[in-house]
Amino acid sequence: MTLTHIAIFGALTFLAAFLSDRLRGFFLFTLSVLAVYALQPALPIRYLDFWLPTAALGLTFVFWISLTPRESRFTRGNLLSAAWMGLLILTLALTRFLPSAPSPLTPSVPPRLELVFAALLVVAALAALTGRVRFGWVHAVGLTALVVLLAVLKSPEASLWAAKTLRLANGQSVETASSFDIRWLGFSYIAFRIIHTLRERRMGTLPEVSLREYATYIFFYPALTAGPIDRLERFVKDLRAPFKPADEDWIVVVQRVGLGLFKKFVLADSLALMALSAQNAAQVRSAGWAWILLYAYAFQIFLDFSGYTDIAIGLARMVGIRLPENFNAPYLRANLTQFWNNWHMTLTMWFRAYFFNPLTRFLRMRRLPVWLVIFITQFSTMVLIGAWHGLTVNFLVWGLWQGLGLFVHNRWSDAFRARFAEWASTPLRQNVLNVSGVFLTFHFVALGWVWFALPTPALAVQFFGRLLGI
């Protein structure tokens, strides 16, 4: 989100804080639906920046139908919410006739009204079909479809192919096609929230929610673009609870939003000028400057990401939603396991719940050696987290780097925990052990950012040479 977006959504959230509980829920639902379009960046493929948000809303409606018991789907409240969502989409399509089109709510001029109406009919038909199918099929097909969509969006080659295909369908030239032509705002977070609800429904632990509550959870605008990834049952509990902001809430709002703005737009954006990038890496010639670039990037990525999280938590607190924390001083942790328990915490908890733990249970039933179970689960989990950021060689190598570090730390700590505990028998020695752990962990993570920040393995290896003075 830009400063303008934050100011507008901040003002609207401030207004929502003083509405009645019933009106506030409706207002947040409306604002979250509109935010999907307002925050979507403009795209060079004609009308795609309208169709992608519409597809996100359509998928959410279809999945909600499959998650909800038949007797609860067509209540008056759910029918009104579905009609209101459709009306909002059609109203946005009508803005194409405004003299000043596009409106601030859409990044470009929307497609023709009859096409949008036809798309809504397709969504309704798909929802009706989904509602008649056993949930096991919806679960399998839905998970597969979401993973395939994520893979296409994260893979430069697949994104380029999709961009060329869409350009051909639109009658546009494919000569200027790029993998950046398809940027689906927040889809990584949208998909992970939907997958969370599908898995919980499969396990029988998902609470029954209305369409309004489900859509607000999936598209909640403070957390749409950068998380955190909340759990549905926790989010809905806050959404349903009566709320009137108290002095304590306003203090938290001012502190978190103010801190987030300072971290993101003052510190992070300033560090970005000297942080590691492909351009800066190609220009640096000395080891000293190479380390400065690396340190700047390490703090820039933390301040940027945690700054957005602070803003999201502050805005949500205004309306009684207590979003989970995402960062807890990760660079001050004494080992890599502690780092990952405090960095992007909601993402790591998601992977732990839906991949790491199930895979661990599966492998243990195969009676594999403990070390091999740890090796497979840690490496595969971190490679998937790397792939979630992008299906490129560098992101996958970054995942392998983190997996290797976690595996080595696990084996090392198991082998030497007793010896270290015996050695650290005084407060001074405990401090030495802790400080050295923080130092080593930070530099392991910082060196890993080389793979994360640079686009090719060759450039990353070259930069490692610069760090060593080669």
N, C-alpha and C positions, 0 to 999 in steps of 0.2 A: 504494500500500500504506500502511496505517496503521502506527503504532508497534507495535501488537499483532501485526499480520501479520509485520512485520520481525523481532520478537523470536521468534515461533514458528518462522518459516522459518530464522532464524539458528541457533536451537537444533538444528533437524532437520538443517541443513546441516553443523553442527559434528559431529553424530553420524555423518553420511555420510562425513566426512573420514577416519574411522578404520575404515571397512569395507574389506573386500577389494575389488579392482578389479571383480570380477564382481558382487558384491553392491551395490557403489556404483552401478553402471550401472542395475541393476534398481531400486534405491531412488530414484534421481533420476527415472527413468521414472514410477514410481508417484507420487512427490511432485508431479511436473509435471502429471500427469493430474488429481490431486485439487485442485491449485491453481487449475485452470480454474474449478472450482465454488466453491471457498472464497473466491476473490477477486472473483467476480462479484457486483455490487451487487444488492440486492433490487429487483424491478420490480413496478409495480402491475398489470400484465397477468398473470393467473393462470398459474402454472407457467412463464412465459417465462424466468425466471432459472434454470431447470433445462434448458429446451430449447435455449437458446442455447449454453451450454457443450457440451451433447451434440451439437449440430449442428457445432460447431467440431471436436470429436473425430471425428465421422462424416466430415466433409469431408476431414480429414487422412488418415484411413484409405483413403478412396476415391482420393485423389490419390496416396498412396503405392503403391497397387496399380498405378496407371497408370505410375508412374515406375520400377517394379521389373521386371526381366526375368522372364518367366513361370517359368523354371526355379528362380528364387530366392524366389518369393513364399511357397511353402508348406513352407518348411523348418520343422524342429521348433521352433526359436527364434521364428520369426515367428508360427507357430500359437499357441504359448504366450503370446506378447505380445498377440495379438488376443483370445484368450480371457480373459487377465487384464484387459485394458482393458474388455471387456464385463462381466466380473464386478464390477469396480470401479463401473461405472455402475449395475448392478443393485443392488449393495450400498447405494449412495447412495439409490436409490429406496426401498429397504426401510427407510431411516431415518424414513419417514413414520409408521411404526408405533411409534416410540419415544415414551415418555410425555412427554419433553421436546422433541419435534419443534417446529421444525426443529433439526437437529444443527448444530454449528459448521461442518460441511463444506458445507452448502447454505444459501443466503440465506433460503429459505422452504421450506415443506413440499413435497416432490417430488410429481409426479403418480402415478397408480396404476401398480402394477408391470406390469400387462398392457400398458398403453400404452407404457411404456418398452421392454418386451420386443419389442413390435411395431415400434417405431422402430428397434431394433437389427436386426431382420430386414430392414427396408427398406434400411438402410445396407448390410447384407451383400449384398442383391440388387443394389443399385446398384453396389457394388464388383465383383460378378461380371460385371455388364454392362459396366462400364468396362474390366475386364481383357480383354474380347474385342474392344474397339474399337481402331482404329489410334490411335496416340498423337497424330497430327496433329489428329484430331477432339477428343480430350480436351484438348489444348493450347488449341485455339480456343474450345471451349465453356467450359472451366475458366476461362480468362482473362476471358472475357465475363461469366460468372457472378460471379466475384470482384469485377470492376469495378462491375457493377450493384449488388451488395450494398453495396460501399463507398459508391456514389453515394446509395443509399437511406439509409444510416446517416448520411451527412454532410449530407444535405439536410433542413432542418427541414420543408419541405412534404411531401417523400416520406416522411419518418419519421412525420409526423402521419397521413398517409393509411394507412401500414402499421399504425400503432397503432390507428386506428379499425377497420381490417379485422380485426385480431387480437382486438380487444375484441368485435366482433360475433360472430366465430366462437366466442368463449368465453362468450357470453351476458352480457357486461358492458356497462355504459353507455358510450356514446361521448361523452357530454357533458363528461366530465372528461379526455378524451384529450389527450395532449401529445406533442410530438416527443421529449421526454425519457423517454417510456415505454419506448423501445427503446434500451438502452445495453448494447452487446455488448462486454464487457471485453476489451481488447487486440486486437480484431479487425483494426484497421489494421495492427498488427505481424504478426499471424498471416497475414493475406492477403498482405502483402509478402514474408514468408518463403516462402510457398507459390508465389507468382509467381516468385520467384528460382529455386526448384527446377524449376518448369516451363520457364522460359527456358533454364536451364543444360542440362536434359535435351534440349530441342529443339536446342541447339547441340552436344550430344554431350560435354559437359564435366562432367556430374554424376556423382559417385562413387556406387557402389552401396551402399546403407545398409539396415540392418534396420528393421523397423517400430518397435522400441524406440528405436533411434537417431533415427529421423525424428521420432517424436512428442516425444521429449525435446528435440530441436532446435526444433521449432515452439512448444512450450509451456514451455520452460525458465523456471521460475518467477521467478528474479531479474530476467529481462529481459522478462517477459510484458506488463507494464502500461506500460512507458515505454522499452523498448529497452535497449541498442542492438540494431540489426539485424545479426546476424552472418551469415557465409556458411557454408553447410552443410559444405563440405569442410574449412574451418578448424576449425569447432566439433567435428566428428566426430573429427578428428585428436586434439584434446585429450581427448575423451570416451573414445577407445580407448587412449590412452597410459597405461601404468602410472604410478600417482601415490601418493606419500606426502608429506604436507605437511612442508616444511622450515621452519626458523626464518625464512627470508626470506619464505616464503609467509604465515606468521602475522603478520609485520610489515606486509606489504601489506594483509592482511585488516583489521587493527586500524586502520591509517591510513585506508584508503579508506572503510570502514564508519563510523568515527568522524567523518571529515570530511564524509561524506554526510549523516549525521544532524544534524550541526551546521549545515550549509548549508541543509538542507531545513526542519528543525523549529525551528531557532532563528532563523537569519537570514531565510530566505525567508518563513516564516510571520509573523515580526514585520513585515517590509516590506509584507506583504499588507494590513496594517491601513491603510496610507497609500498603497498603490499605485493606479495608475490603474484605475478601474472605472466602469461606467455610473453607479452611485450617487455616487461621489466626483466624477466629472466634472460631474454636474449641480449639485453644491453649490459647487464652487470658483468664486471671483469675481475672483481676482487672477492676473496672469501669473506671479508668483513661486511661488505655491502650485501653479499648473498645472505648472510645470517640476519642482517637487518630486515631484508625483504621477508624472510621466513618468519621472524618474530612478529613483524607487522601483520602478516597474513593470519597467523595463529590467533592474535588478539582481535583482528578485524572480523573474522568469521564468527568468533564467539560473541563479540559485542553486537554485531549485526543481527544474528539469530536470536540471542537472548533479549536484545532490545525489542524486537517485534513481539516476543513472548510477553515481556513486561507490559507492553501496550495492550495486547490482547487480554491479559489477566485483569488489567485496570479497567478497560472498557466493560468487560463482562461483569465485574464486581458492581458496576453502577446499577445493573438490573438484577442483582442477586445470584448470578451464575459464578460459582467459584471454580474456574478452570484449574486443572492440575498444573503443578510446576513442571518446567521442562529442563531447567538448569539449576544446579546447586554447587557452585564453586568447583567445576570439574577440574580446572587446572591446579587446584590445591590438593588433589588426591594422591595418595602415596603409592598407588599401583594402578595398573591398567584396568583391572576389574572394577575398582572403585570409580575410576574415571567414567567407564561406560554405565555405571549405575547412577551417574550424576550428569551425563551429557545426553541431551535430547531424550530425556527419560521416558516420555510417553511412547516414542518410537521403539526404544529398546524393550519396553514392557510389552508392546504389541507383538514384536517378534518373539519374545520369550513365551508369551501365552499361546501364540498360534503356530509357531514353528519350532523353536528350540525345545520347549518342554515336551510336546508330542513326539518329536524325533528322538529325544533322549529316552522316553519311555519305550518307544519302538525298538531302539537299538539294545536297550537293557534286556528286553524280552528275548533277544537273540543271543544272550549270554556272551557278548563281546567283552574283551578286556576293558577295564575302566578307562585306561589312557586312550584307547582307540575311540571309545564313545565320546570322550571329551574332545579329541582331535577332530572327529567328523562334525560334531555339533557346533563347535566354536568356529571352525573354518567355514562351514556352509552358511551359518547364520550371518557372519560378517561379510561374506561374499554377496549374499542376498541384500544386505543393507547397502553395500556398495552399488549393486545393480539398481536398487531403488533410487539412488541418486542419478544413475545413468548407465546404460548398457554399453560402456566403452572399456577398452583395455585398462586405462588408467584407474577408473573407478573400481574395476574388479581387482586390480593389483593392490589398490588401497584396502579393499576388503581382506585380501590375503595377508597384507601387512598387519592389520589389526587382529586377524585370526591367529597368526603366528605369535604375536605378542601375548595374546590371552592364553594360548596354549602353553607357551614357555613359562609365563608367570604362574599358571596353575601347577605345572610340574615342579617348578623351582620352589614355590611356597610349600608344597607338600613335602618336598625333600628336606628343606632347611628351616621350616617353621620353628621346630623345637630348638634348634641351635641359635636362631636369631632371638627367640624369647629368652633363652638363657643368657645370651650376650647382653641384651638390652635390660640389664638389671638395675640401672640407675636412670633417673630422669634425663641426665645429660645424654646418655647413650640412646635412650628412646628418641630424644629430639634429633640426634644425629641420624638415626635410622629413618625417621619420618622425613626430615629435610632431604636426605639423599634419595629417598623414594619419590618425593615430589619432583625433584630435579630430573631424575631419570625418566619418570613417567611423562612429564611435560615435553621433554626433548624427543622421546619416542613418538608421541602424538604429533608434535610439530614437524618432525621429519616425515611422518606419514602424510601430512598435508601437501607435501611436494607432489605426490601422486594425485591428490584431490584437486589441486589448483591448476596444474598444467595439463594441456590437452593430449600430449603424446608421450609414450614411454621414452622415446629418444630425447626429448626436451627435458624430461624429469631426470634421466640418467646424467645428462649434461649438467644439470643444475646441481646434482649431488657432487659432481666433480668440482664445481665452483665452490661449494661449501667446504671442500677439502683443500682448496687452493690449487686445484689442477686445471 
